[in-house]
Amino acid sequence: MGVTKIKDDIYWVGAVDWDIRDFHGYSTYKGTTYNAYLAMDEKITLFDTVKSNFKDDLLYHISEVVEPEKIDYLVVNHVEMDHTGCLPEIIERIKPEKIFCSPMGEKALKSHFHHEDWPLVVVKSGDSVSLGKKTLSFLETRMLHWPDSMFSYIAEDKLLISSDAFGQHIASTERFVDEIELGEVLRHAAKYYANILHLFSQNIQKLLATVAELKLDIDMIAPDHGLIWRGNPADILTAYDRWSRRETRDKVLVVYDSMWKSTAKMALAIGGAISRRGVDVKMYNLAVNHRSDIMTEVLDSRALIFGSPTLNNGILPRMADFLCYLKGLRPKGKLGAAFGSFGWSGEAVKHMNSALEEMGIELIDPGLRVKNVPTVDDFDQCKALGGKIAQAVLDGS
Ligand code: FEO
């Protein structure tokens, strides 16, 4: 793709992965990038590396700027394999004088790669090191999204290298957000937040407060995935503030799966009734939508409504998958309800209610069950449930 100069003597030297479509359960239908940055100074410093099969791209890009062997320092902001997969080969090749990592990063590097002889230098929040003209300082960002995660900041360049935070899974020839449509980047950033960082929202609030307290002068945020925020990173900082405060709006998400369309018909009747009350409704059939896209819609929804018929005394597998995924991402402050058709035993609603209660989702209604195929009376009950959901949402505005 070619090296990109992002600041004086600082270059993007990462790799673009056009083909990846699944990132441990997250649908990356636009591919992604593994960003690495190279600072040319008295101490030449490489920030992060790339996934193992992109090692040659990284080396090729570095070579366009400097011989890789001339790199003095390596900074490991995050140990997850998409940023360290090629680390053993890179370290073998460049033989860095120092490898900077957080205290938890040291542990993670040792337990991933089992190299006791790497020249690790553990840094903590507030520590800084001179690269020559540039001063590099570190900020630990535990659980954003791993215990080892940290940011690197170069004061002279007002540059924050932010690891996974503020990233998006977008493969592109462009390197900066302002080179493509902002709305498109924010949509992918929201998906990234919803699927990777949502459960750490409280930590993000603290991080944003810390960044404000430190009065870091930032005019560029360079994440490890996707496009770089330059000029005015307020767009993404404001969005992170909003998402991490778990701000919702008058919106209901109806997520359902169906066997013979009865539960689907109930979903449409419930959704229609909610919509008629002026509340925004998004309908997601699990048979045709990916869990990670639905998760993005969870972000600003006030109510989450789930529908599944009963199968073998339980719920449909796709619903079980989604509820498990959602639980891990810890939704908070949501309202919820469940519905579904059944043939004889009809436990699905009970199971979904239990799952919702376990997640701390407040039930609006005990749930609605319909035997086999809905009748006119059943549809009236669906509409009544939709009206009740809409009212609960409006009451919470
Ligand atoms: Fe992009 Fe947590 O790795």
Boltz pocket constraint, residues with backbone or C-beta under 6 A from the ligand:
constraints:
  - pocket:
      binder: B
      contacts: [[A, 78], [A, 80], [A, 81], [A, 82], [A, 83], [A, 145], [A, 164], [A, 224], [A, 225]]
      max_distance: 6.0
